[in-house]
């Protein structure tokens, strides 16, 4: 029976499809709309011989990968950075050529498979992203208001304590400026309200997640950090070692070795930015806000490193404790904390 390898170059509206035989010969090349039914129809008659259907990571890859798997296709999502290094060798950049090269990667096996997150994990990350967007909108509105005031030599008064009242006080007698700033103030108020709504929903979901509850027993780890960690890791069994999580988040140091030269650098930052940011904030909270008690040994060690080097490096070192998947340790700590 013939074996076939498929490459999908996915865009928002259309998807280029290339099918290769085991000997590399292209047996089918076409372009269809980016709909699972259309793609399956384009592969009709080859279902029994399909070995791999490869597509790159992207905005639509999670959805399309799941839809193709539900229809029985052996879909595989590959690292777009690695695929780009191969696709960049072609002289002519076209969707058809990209699909042909992806089919070649599928045939040769020269790719790095990427785990696609579950629907629940994607929904939780969507909630975190929406919350961050609302917080950023509030911050941007406040910074814009402050900048406009500064350009006119206006300073926000210290009283009253409520921000909106302070802005309205500063606008007294400034009719033209008020017509500019008050809409921004309304944007800031609405963004704050929606951020509170999204935070409430995040707390509700976190309370119902056993893994999040366990992680929050770790000193410095709160609701947002725990939810981000669980949503990003999704399936802990896909990591052979807990230390691999640090590399997945981009927290491992870079290394440059050539001949007699061999030195390590700063963290690579080649990983999930959301998780890395939350872990960094958790480490900072451990060093600056956590009271003496649980986690004191780690805090003392990180503080000693901070005195020798810098506060930033002390936080990075504390991440070594926060980043591994260690639900069991967190559960034991929780039981010890409540035991008489």
C-alpha positions as CSV (number, residue, x, y, z in Angstrom):
1,X,0.0,0.0,0.0
2,X,1.3,3.5,-0.9
3,X,2.3,5.7,2.0
4,X,1.6,9.5,1.8
5,X,3.0,12.5,3.7
6,X,1.1,15.8,3.7
7,X,2.2,19.3,4.3
8,X,-0.3,22.1,5.1
9,X,0.7,25.7,4.8
10,X,-2.1,27.3,6.8
11,X,-3.3,30.9,6.5
12,X,-6.4,32.7,7.7
13,X,-8.5,32.2,4.6
14,X,-6.7,29.5,2.5
15,X,-4.5,26.5,3.1
16,X,-2.0,25.1,0.6
17,X,-1.8,21.3,0.5
18,X,1.0,19.1,-0.8
19,X,1.0,15.3,-0.8
20,X,4.2,13.3,-1.3
21,X,4.8,9.6,-1.8
22,X,7.4,7.7,0.2
23,X,9.9,8.2,-2.6
24,X,9.4,12.0,-2.4
25,X,7.2,12.3,-5.6
26,X,4.5,15.0,-5.4
27,X,1.2,13.3,-6.1
28,X,-1.2,16.1,-5.3
29,X,-0.9,19.9,-4.9
30,X,-3.8,22.2,-4.3
31,X,-5.2,25.1,-2.3
32,X,-8.5,25.1,-0.4
33,X,-10.2,27.3,2.1
34,X,-9.1,26.8,5.7
35,X,-11.9,24.6,6.8
36,X,-11.4,21.0,8.1
37,X,-14.1,19.7,5.7
38,X,-12.4,21.2,2.7
39,X,-9.0,19.8,3.7
40,X,-10.4,16.4,4.2
41,X,-12.1,16.5,0.9
42,X,-8.8,17.5,-0.8
43,X,-7.3,14.3,0.7
44,X,-10.1,12.1,-0.3
45,X,-8.9,8.7,-1.5
46,X,-5.7,8.8,0.4
47,X,-7.0,8.3,3.9
48,X,-5.8,4.7,4.3
49,X,-2.2,5.6,3.3
50,X,-1.7,8.8,5.2
51,X,1.2,8.6,7.6
52,X,1.6,12.2,8.7
53,X,-0.2,15.5,8.1
54,X,2.2,18.3,9.2
55,X,1.3,21.9,9.9
56,X,3.2,24.7,11.6
57,X,2.5,26.3,14.9
58,X,0.4,29.5,14.5
59,X,-2.8,31.3,15.5
60,X,-5.1,28.7,14.0
61,X,-2.9,25.6,14.5
62,X,-4.5,24.5,17.8
63,X,-8.0,24.6,16.4
64,X,-7.2,23.0,13.1
65,X,-5.0,20.3,14.7
66,X,-7.9,19.2,16.9
67,X,-10.5,19.3,14.1
68,X,-8.3,17.1,11.8
69,X,-7.6,14.6,14.6
70,X,-11.3,14.3,15.3
71,X,-11.8,13.4,11.6
72,X,-9.2,10.6,11.9
73,X,-6.2,12.4,10.2
74,X,-2.7,11.8,11.7
75,X,-2.1,15.5,12.3
76,X,1.2,16.7,13.7
77,X,2.0,20.3,14.8
78,X,5.7,21.2,14.3
79,X,7.9,24.1,15.6
80,X,7.5,27.0,13.3
81,X,11.0,28.3,14.1
82,X,12.6,25.1,13.0
83,X,10.4,24.8,10.0
84,X,11.2,28.4,9.0
85,X,14.9,27.6,9.1
86,X,14.3,25.0,6.4
87,X,11.7,26.9,4.4
88,X,14.0,29.9,4.3
89,X,16.4,28.0,2.0
90,X,14.1,28.2,-0.9
91,X,14.6,30.9,-3.5
92,X,11.0,31.5,-4.1
93,X,8.6,32.0,-1.2
94,X,5.1,30.8,-2.1
95,X,2.4,29.0,-0.3
96,X,2.7,26.0,-2.6
97,X,6.5,25.8,-2.0
98,X,6.0,26.0,1.7
99,X,3.5,23.2,1.7
100,X,5.9,21.1,-0.5
101,X,8.7,21.6,2.0
102,X,6.4,20.8,5.0
103,X,5.5,17.6,3.2
104,X,9.2,16.8,2.8
105,X,9.7,17.4,6.5
106,X,6.8,15.0,7.2
107,X,8.4,12.4,4.9
108,X,12.0,12.6,6.3
109,X,10.9,13.1,9.9
110,X,13.2,16.2,10.3
111,X,10.9,18.2,12.5
112,X,10.3,19.0,16.2
113,X,6.8,18.0,17.3
114,X,4.9,20.5,19.4
115,X,2.3,19.3,22.0
116,X,-1.0,20.9,21.3
117,X,-2.8,22.0,24.4
118,X,-6.2,20.8,25.4
119,X,-9.4,22.8,24.9
120,X,-9.7,23.5,28.6
121,X,-6.1,24.7,28.8
122,X,-6.6,27.0,25.8
123,X,-9.7,28.5,27.4
124,X,-7.9,29.1,30.7
125,X,-5.0,30.8,28.8
126,X,-7.6,32.9,26.9
127,X,-9.0,34.1,30.2
128,X,-5.5,35.0,31.4
129,X,-4.8,36.9,28.1
130,X,-8.1,38.8,28.3
131,X,-7.4,39.8,31.9
132,X,-3.9,41.0,31.0
133,X,-5.4,43.0,28.1
134,X,-7.9,44.7,30.4
135,X,-5.2,45.6,32.9
136,X,-2.9,46.9,30.1
137,X,-5.8,49.1,28.8
138,X,-6.3,50.6,32.3
139,X,-2.5,51.3,32.6
140,X,-2.3,52.8,29.1
141,X,-5.2,55.1,29.9
142,X,-3.6,56.2,33.1
143,X,-0.2,56.8,31.5
144,X,-1.8,58.8,28.7
145,X,-3.8,61.0,31.2
146,X,-0.6,61.6,33.2
147,X,1.3,62.5,30.0
148,X,-1.4,64.9,28.8
149,X,-1.5,66.6,32.2
150,X,2.3,66.9,32.3
151,X,2.4,68.6,28.8
152,X,0.1,71.3,30.3
153,X,2.0,71.6,33.6
154,X,-0.9,70.0,35.6
155,X,-0.1,67.7,38.5
156,X,-2.5,65.3,40.0
157,X,-3.4,66.3,43.5
158,X,-2.7,63.9,46.4
159,X,-6.2,64.2,47.7
160,X,-8.9,62.7,47.3
161,X,-7.6,59.2,47.4
162,X,-9.9,57.9,44.6
163,X,-8.1,58.2,41.2
164,X,-11.1,59.4,39.3
165,X,-11.9,62.1,41.8
166,X,-8.3,63.3,41.6
167,X,-8.5,63.6,37.8
168,X,-11.7,65.5,38.0
169,X,-10.3,67.9,40.6
170,X,-7.3,68.5,38.3
171,X,-9.6,69.3,35.4
172,X,-11.5,72.1,37.2
173,X,-11.3,75.2,35.0
174,X,-9.9,73.2,32.1
175,X,-12.9,72.9,29.8
176,X,-11.0,72.0,26.5
177,X,-8.8,69.5,28.2
178,X,-11.7,68.0,30.1
179,X,-13.4,67.1,26.8
180,X,-10.2,65.2,25.9
181,X,-9.4,63.5,29.2
182,X,-12.8,62.5,30.4
183,X,-13.4,59.9,27.6
184,X,-10.0,58.4,28.6
185,X,-11.1,58.3,32.2
186,X,-14.2,56.4,31.1
187,X,-12.0,53.9,29.2
188,X,-9.9,53.5,32.3
189,X,-13.0,52.9,34.5
190,X,-14.5,50.4,32.2
191,X,-11.2,48.5,31.8
192,X,-10.9,48.4,35.6
193,X,-14.4,47.0,35.9
194,X,-13.9,44.3,33.2
195,X,-10.5,43.4,34.7
196,X,-12.3,42.8,38.1
197,X,-14.9,40.6,36.3
198,X,-12.2,38.5,34.6
199,X,-10.3,38.2,37.9
200,X,-13.4,37.0,39.7
201,X,-13.9,34.3,37.0
202,X,-10.2,33.3,37.2
203,X,-10.5,32.9,41.0
204,X,-13.7,30.8,40.6
205,X,-12.0,28.4,38.1
206,X,-8.8,28.2,40.2
207,X,-10.7,27.1,43.3
208,X,-12.1,24.2,41.4
209,X,-8.7,23.0,40.1
210,X,-6.9,20.7,42.5
211,X,-3.5,21.3,40.8
212,X,-3.9,25.1,41.2
213,X,-4.8,24.6,44.9
214,X,-1.7,22.5,45.4
215,X,0.6,25.0,43.7
216,X,-0.8,27.9,45.8
217,X,0.6,26.2,48.9
218,X,4.1,27.2,47.6
219,X,5.2,30.5,49.2
220,X,5.0,33.3,46.7
221,X,2.6,31.5,44.3
222,X,-0.9,33.0,44.0
223,X,-4.0,32.5,41.9
224,X,-2.7,34.0,38.7
225,X,0.7,32.2,38.8
226,X,-0.9,28.9,39.6
227,X,-3.5,29.2,36.9
228,X,-0.8,30.3,34.4
229,X,1.4,27.3,35.3
230,X,-1.4,24.7,35.0
231,X,-2.7,26.2,31.8
232,X,0.7,26.3,30.2
233,X,1.9,22.9,31.3
234,X,-1.4,21.2,30.6
235,X,-0.2,17.6,30.6
236,X,2.7,17.1,33.0
237,X,3.4,13.6,31.7
238,X,4.8,15.0,28.4
239,X,7.9,16.1,30.3
240,X,10.4,13.3,31.0
241,X,12.0,15.3,33.8
242,X,10.7,18.2,36.0
243,X,13.8,20.2,35.1
244,X,12.7,20.3,31.5
245,X,10.0,22.7,32.5
246,X,12.6,25.4,33.2
247,X,13.8,25.1,29.6
248,X,10.3,25.1,28.3
249,X,9.7,28.4,30.0
250,X,13.0,29.8,28.7
251,X,14.6,29.9,32.2
252,X,17.8,27.9,31.4
253,X,21.0,29.8,30.8
254,X,22.4,30.1,27.3
255,X,25.7,28.4,26.5
256,X,28.3,29.2,23.8
257,X,31.0,26.6,23.2
258,X,33.5,26.7,20.3
259,X,37.0,25.2,20.6
260,X,38.6,26.6,23.7
261,X,35.7,29.0,24.3
262,X,33.0,27.8,26.7
263,X,30.8,30.1,28.7
264,X,27.3,30.4,29.9
265,X,25.1,33.5,29.5
266,X,21.8,34.8,30.8
267,X,18.5,32.9,30.6
268,X,17.5,32.1,27.0
269,X,14.0,33.5,27.1
270,X,13.1,31.0,24.4
271,X,9.9,29.7,25.8
272,X,6.5,30.7,27.0
273,X,6.6,34.4,28.0
274,X,3.4,34.4,30.1
275,X,4.6,31.6,32.3
276,X,8.1,33.1,32.6
277,X,6.7,36.4,33.6
278,X,4.4,34.9,36.3
279,X,7.2,32.8,37.8
280,X,9.4,35.8,37.9
281,X,6.8,37.8,39.8
282,X,6.2,34.8,42.2
283,X,10.0,34.7,42.9
284,X,10.0,38.4,43.6
285,X,7.0,38.0,45.9
286,X,8.9,35.3,47.7
287,X,11.9,37.5,48.3
288,X,10.0,40.7,49.1
289,X,6.6,39.9,50.6
290,X,6.5,36.4,52.1
291,X,6.8,36.5,55.8
292,X,9.2,34.2,57.8
293,X,7.9,30.7,58.0
294,X,7.4,28.2,55.2
295,X,10.0,28.6,52.4
296,X,12.4,30.5,54.7
297,X,15.4,28.3,53.8
298,X,14.9,29.1,50.1
299,X,14.4,32.7,50.8
300,X,17.6,32.9,53.0
301,X,19.6,31.2,50.2
302,X,18.2,33.5,47.5
303,X,18.8,36.6,49.7
304,X,22.4,35.5,50.3
305,X,22.9,35.2,46.5
306,X,21.2,38.6,46.1
307,X,23.7,40.2,48.4
308,X,26.6,38.7,46.5
309,X,25.3,39.5,43.0
310,X,22.0,41.4,42.4
311,X,18.4,41.3,43.3
312,X,17.6,40.2,39.7
313,X,19.8,37.2,39.9
314,X,18.4,36.3,43.3
315,X,14.9,36.2,41.8
316,X,16.2,34.0,38.9
317,X,17.7,31.6,41.3
318,X,14.4,31.3,43.2
319,X,12.7,30.4,40.0
320,X,14.6,27.0,40.2
321,X,12.2,26.1,43.0
322,X,9.1,27.5,41.5
323,X,9.4,26.2,37.9
324,X,9.5,22.4,38.2
325,X,6.3,20.4,38.1
326,X,6.2,19.2,41.7
327,X,2.5,18.8,42.7
328,X,3.4,16.1,45.2
329,X,5.8,18.2,47.1
330,X,3.3,21.0,47.2
331,X,0.6,18.6,48.5
332,X,3.0,17.4,51.2
333,X,3.8,20.9,52.3
334,X,0.1,21.7,52.5
335,X,-0.6,18.7,54.7
336,X,2.3,19.6,57.0
337,X,1.1,23.1,57.3
338,X,-2.4,22.0,58.6
339,X,-1.1,19.1,60.7
340,X,-1.1,19.7,64.5
